[in-house]
Amino acid sequence: MPKLSNRTDTFTESMIRKMTRISLDYNAINLSQGFPDFNPPKALVERLANVAYEGPHQYEVTWGSQRIREGLACKHLHFTGQKIDPDKNIVVTCGSTEAMMATMLTVCNPGDKVIVFSPFYENYGADAILSSAQPIFVPLNPPKFTFDPDVLEKAFKQGPKAIIVCNPSNPSGRVFTLEELKIIADLAVKYDTFVITDEVYEHIVYKPHKHIYFSTLPNMAERTIICNSLSKTYSITGWRIGYIVANEEVIDRAKKVHDFLTVGAAAPLQEAVVTALNFDDSYYDELLEVYTNRKELFINGLKNLGFDYTDPQGAYYVMVNVDKYNVKNDIDFCSWLARKVGVGAVPGSSFFRENINHYIRFHFAKSRETLTEALNRLESMDKKAKAANGNFK
């Protein structure tokens, strides 16, 4: 048989999806893959039921139906104050995963460099490989997950085509300050670099922190390429509706890339989700309240159990330091955790470029009942880890 692609030689199974499988195998509570165990808004589900009978059921315009693009443009204007053209500045994609992949293929030539903050969402590494780009990793230093401006500028001096900014950050829960974003913006102008933003957790930012849309910074509207999704905001991770917002030249190219990648997102789901795009501010206020309550429940539980963790400023993930358990291999440790304690987590090494393996990531996008049961199970973790004595095979 001929040899397979060299490009994918280094690919491994997604660690997030692997830990979901292991959680299922051992009937563990899955706090690894970040999806809710509660339903989307009732109005959205009811509209989907109607669309099942009414349609559309055939291909939509490949870059998104007119109604969803107009709805996205209105939502963007409402939250950013920026008016964009639904025909020239938006491409609807199959989730933000495809949005990021289409963007990378749109802006990068083989060998181009792209700055990626570490820890990072695991897909970014694969995106760089598939687009034949070379990632330049810049550390977000734990436990506060801040970057050194001098280290960042050294990365920019290498002539990258783009920098990826996930804000709020997965996995760390970090929300960048205005001062930090200005540093990135100034360097992007100085070194003529695209800024690709992943803003899927834009509406899950805990007080007193605030989400600042990068494209609203001075001179950034034309340089910013926004990759976003409706999955987290409306609890519809399985619908796979994402989108790209950028200047007309970028979008014109991204439309073509998207067309040949997936043709288009599911037409019935595009139509149904327009209902959510018309929600008023009360929906987003309630969403934040829901996640604030879940965060407080889970974080306070971890605190009472004596865990060392980083309090997330946004998104719905928490990084927990497990160094006290003498962890040598965090993948083995997370497998043991699912098997012996009954809670699924993601090994932190899958997010870090650096040799860091004493963090694990939990998520708390679950019902209060699920989170309470997870905390009850974690109560036995110290005792069971002590009995394992560093052997988590």
Sequence and secondary structure as in RCSB ss.txt:
>XXXX:A:sequence
MPKLSNRTDTFTESMIRKMTRISLDYNAINLSQGFPDFNPPKALVERLANVAYEGPHQYEVTWGSQRIREGLACK
HLHFTGQKIDPDKNIVVTCGSTEAMMATMLTVCNPGDKVIVFSPFYENYGADAILSSAQPIFVPLNPPKFTFDPD
VLEKAFKQGPKAIIVCNPSNPSGRVFTLEELKIIADLAVKYDTFVITDEVYEHIVYKPHKHIYFSTLPNMAERTI
ICNSLSKTYSITGWRIGYIVANEEVIDRAKKVHDFLTVGAAAPLQEAVVTALNFDDSYYDELLEVYTNRKELFIN
GLKNLGFDYTDPQGAYYVMVNVDKYNVKNDIDFCSWLARKVGVGAVPGSSFFRENINHYIRFHFAKSRETLTEAL
NRLESMDKKAKAANGNFK
>XXXX:A:secstr
     GGGTT    HHHHHHHHHHHTT EE SS   SS   HHHHHHHHHHHHH   S   TT  HHHHHHHHHH
HHHHH     TTTSEEEEEHHHHHHHHHHHHH  TT EEEEEES  THHHHHHHHTT EEEEEE BTTTTB  HH
HHHHHHTT  SEEEEESS TTT     HHHHHHHHHHHHHTT EEEEE TTTT B TT     GGGSTT TTTEE
EEEESTTTTT TTT EEEEE  HHHHHHHHHHHHHHHS   HHHHHHHHHHHT  HHHHHHHHHHHHHHHHHHHH
HHHHTT EEE  SBTTEEEEE GGGT S HHHHHHHIIIII EE EEGGGT SSS  SEEEEE  S HHHHHHHH
HHHTTHHHHHHHHTT   
